[in-house]
Amino acid sequence: MTAEVAKLLGAGLAMGFGAIGPGIGVGLLCNGAMQALGRNPEARGPILTNMMIGIAFAEAVAIYALVVAIILIFVA
């Protein structure tokens, strides 16, 4: 295995594993929000606001993984 292959494999794994966690997290957040809306529709505003903030934090992890993958490809 050459250094170039190892670099690209590491970048692919970093992006792949970095996208699994946020994907699961966003799914769980939306699931919880929809269940809460089903139980209490009047609380729509605060529930959706908190859901969007949680999704933004979860997606930040995926962006960090993308940055690590790009650094591995172009710098390492």
Rosetta constraint file for C-alpha pairs under 8 A:
AtomPair CA 1 CA 5 HARMONIC 6.27 0.50
AtomPair CA 1 CA 6 HARMONIC 6.67 0.50
AtomPair CA 2 CA 6 HARMONIC 6.32 0.50
AtomPair CA 3 CA 7 HARMONIC 6.05 0.50
AtomPair CA 4 CA 8 HARMONIC 6.26 0.50
AtomPair CA 5 CA 9 HARMONIC 5.99 0.50
AtomPair CA 6 CA 10 HARMONIC 6.00 0.50
AtomPair CA 7 CA 11 HARMONIC 6.23 0.50
AtomPair CA 7 CA 72 HARMONIC 6.24 0.50
AtomPair CA 7 CA 73 HARMONIC 6.28 0.50
AtomPair CA 7 CA 76 HARMONIC 7.14 0.50
AtomPair CA 8 CA 12 HARMONIC 6.13 0.50
AtomPair CA 8 CA 72 HARMONIC 7.50 0.50
AtomPair CA 8 CA 73 HARMONIC 6.20 0.50
AtomPair CA 9 CA 13 HARMONIC 6.15 0.50
AtomPair CA 10 CA 14 HARMONIC 6.02 0.50
AtomPair CA 10 CA 69 HARMONIC 7.60 0.50
AtomPair CA 10 CA 72 HARMONIC 7.29 0.50
AtomPair CA 11 CA 15 HARMONIC 6.21 0.50
AtomPair CA 11 CA 68 HARMONIC 7.37 0.50
AtomPair CA 11 CA 69 HARMONIC 4.29 0.50
AtomPair CA 11 CA 70 HARMONIC 7.11 0.50
AtomPair CA 11 CA 72 HARMONIC 5.67 0.50
AtomPair CA 11 CA 73 HARMONIC 6.33 0.50
AtomPair CA 12 CA 16 HARMONIC 5.94 0.50
AtomPair CA 12 CA 69 HARMONIC 6.89 0.50
AtomPair CA 13 CA 17 HARMONIC 5.89 0.50
AtomPair CA 13 CA 18 HARMONIC 7.97 0.50
AtomPair CA 14 CA 18 HARMONIC 5.71 0.50
AtomPair CA 14 CA 65 HARMONIC 6.06 0.50
AtomPair CA 14 CA 66 HARMONIC 7.69 0.50
AtomPair CA 14 CA 68 HARMONIC 7.05 0.50
AtomPair CA 14 CA 69 HARMONIC 5.86 0.50
AtomPair CA 15 CA 19 HARMONIC 6.09 0.50
AtomPair CA 15 CA 62 HARMONIC 7.67 0.50
AtomPair CA 15 CA 65 HARMONIC 5.41 0.50
AtomPair CA 15 CA 66 HARMONIC 5.69 0.50
AtomPair CA 15 CA 68 HARMONIC 7.86 0.50
AtomPair CA 15 CA 69 HARMONIC 5.92 0.50
AtomPair CA 16 CA 20 HARMONIC 6.59 0.50
AtomPair CA 17 CA 21 HARMONIC 7.10 0.50
AtomPair CA 18 CA 22 HARMONIC 7.36 0.50
AtomPair CA 18 CA 61 HARMONIC 6.97 0.50
AtomPair CA 18 CA 62 HARMONIC 5.44 0.50
AtomPair CA 18 CA 64 HARMONIC 7.96 0.50
AtomPair CA 18 CA 65 HARMONIC 5.03 0.50
AtomPair CA 18 CA 66 HARMONIC 7.64 0.50
AtomPair CA 19 CA 23 HARMONIC 6.11 0.50
AtomPair CA 19 CA 61 HARMONIC 7.98 0.50
AtomPair CA 19 CA 62 HARMONIC 5.31 0.50
AtomPair CA 19 CA 65 HARMONIC 7.43 0.50
AtomPair CA 20 CA 24 HARMONIC 6.28 0.50
AtomPair CA 21 CA 25 HARMONIC 6.06 0.50
AtomPair CA 22 CA 26 HARMONIC 5.93 0.50
AtomPair CA 22 CA 58 HARMONIC 5.06 0.50
AtomPair CA 22 CA 59 HARMONIC 5.79 0.50
AtomPair CA 22 CA 61 HARMONIC 6.62 0.50
AtomPair CA 22 CA 62 HARMONIC 6.24 0.50
AtomPair CA 23 CA 27 HARMONIC 6.27 0.50
AtomPair CA 24 CA 28 HARMONIC 6.22 0.50
AtomPair CA 25 CA 29 HARMONIC 6.10 0.50
AtomPair CA 25 CA 55 HARMONIC 7.76 0.50
AtomPair CA 25 CA 58 HARMONIC 6.42 0.50
AtomPair CA 26 CA 30 HARMONIC 6.12 0.50
AtomPair CA 26 CA 54 HARMONIC 7.89 0.50
AtomPair CA 26 CA 55 HARMONIC 5.67 0.50
AtomPair CA 26 CA 58 HARMONIC 6.71 0.50
AtomPair CA 27 CA 31 HARMONIC 6.06 0.50
AtomPair CA 28 CA 32 HARMONIC 6.13 0.50
AtomPair CA 29 CA 33 HARMONIC 6.14 0.50
AtomPair CA 29 CA 51 HARMONIC 6.35 0.50
AtomPair CA 29 CA 54 HARMONIC 7.20 0.50
AtomPair CA 29 CA 55 HARMONIC 7.18 0.50
AtomPair CA 30 CA 34 HARMONIC 6.04 0.50
AtomPair CA 30 CA 51 HARMONIC 6.96 0.50
AtomPair CA 31 CA 35 HARMONIC 6.23 0.50
AtomPair CA 32 CA 36 HARMONIC 6.11 0.50
AtomPair CA 33 CA 37 HARMONIC 6.10 0.50
AtomPair CA 33 CA 47 HARMONIC 6.31 0.50
AtomPair CA 33 CA 48 HARMONIC 7.04 0.50
AtomPair CA 33 CA 51 HARMONIC 6.54 0.50
AtomPair CA 34 CA 38 HARMONIC 6.10 0.50
AtomPair CA 35 CA 39 HARMONIC 6.35 0.50
AtomPair CA 36 CA 40 HARMONIC 6.00 0.50
AtomPair CA 36 CA 41 HARMONIC 7.70 0.50
AtomPair CA 36 CA 47 HARMONIC 7.51 0.50
AtomPair CA 37 CA 41 HARMONIC 4.75 0.50
AtomPair CA 37 CA 42 HARMONIC 7.82 0.50
AtomPair CA 37 CA 43 HARMONIC 7.03 0.50
AtomPair CA 37 CA 44 HARMONIC 6.26 0.50
AtomPair CA 37 CA 47 HARMONIC 7.44 0.50
AtomPair CA 40 CA 44 HARMONIC 7.71 0.50
AtomPair CA 43 CA 47 HARMONIC 6.21 0.50
AtomPair CA 44 CA 48 HARMONIC 6.03 0.50
AtomPair CA 45 CA 49 HARMONIC 6.10 0.50
AtomPair CA 46 CA 50 HARMONIC 6.08 0.50
AtomPair CA 47 CA 51 HARMONIC 6.07 0.50
AtomPair CA 48 CA 52 HARMONIC 6.11 0.50
AtomPair CA 49 CA 53 HARMONIC 6.35 0.50
AtomPair CA 50 CA 54 HARMONIC 6.14 0.50
AtomPair CA 51 CA 55 HARMONIC 6.12 0.50
AtomPair CA 52 CA 56 HARMONIC 6.17 0.50
AtomPair CA 53 CA 57 HARMONIC 6.39 0.50
AtomPair CA 54 CA 58 HARMONIC 6.20 0.50
AtomPair CA 55 CA 59 HARMONIC 6.04 0.50
AtomPair CA 56 CA 60 HARMONIC 6.19 0.50
AtomPair CA 57 CA 61 HARMONIC 7.04 0.50
AtomPair CA 58 CA 62 HARMONIC 7.24 0.50
AtomPair CA 59 CA 63 HARMONIC 6.41 0.50
AtomPair CA 60 CA 64 HARMONIC 6.26 0.50
AtomPair CA 61 CA 65 HARMONIC 6.33 0.50
AtomPair CA 62 CA 66 HARMONIC 6.23 0.50
AtomPair CA 63 CA 67 HARMONIC 6.25 0.50
AtomPair CA 64 CA 68 HARMONIC 6.25 0.50
AtomPair CA 65 CA 69 HARMONIC 6.16 0.50
AtomPair CA 66 CA 70 HARMONIC 6.18 0.50
AtomPair CA 67 CA 71 HARMONIC 6.12 0.50
AtomPair CA 68 CA 72 HARMONIC 6.13 0.50
AtomPair CA 69 CA 73 HARMONIC 6.24 0.50
AtomPair CA 70 CA 74 HARMONIC 6.13 0.50
AtomPair CA 70 CA 75 HARMONIC 7.99 0.50
AtomPair CA 71 CA 75 HARMONIC 5.23 0.50
AtomPair CA 71 CA 76 HARMONIC 6.71 0.50
AtomPair CA 72 CA 76 HARMONIC 4.98 0.50
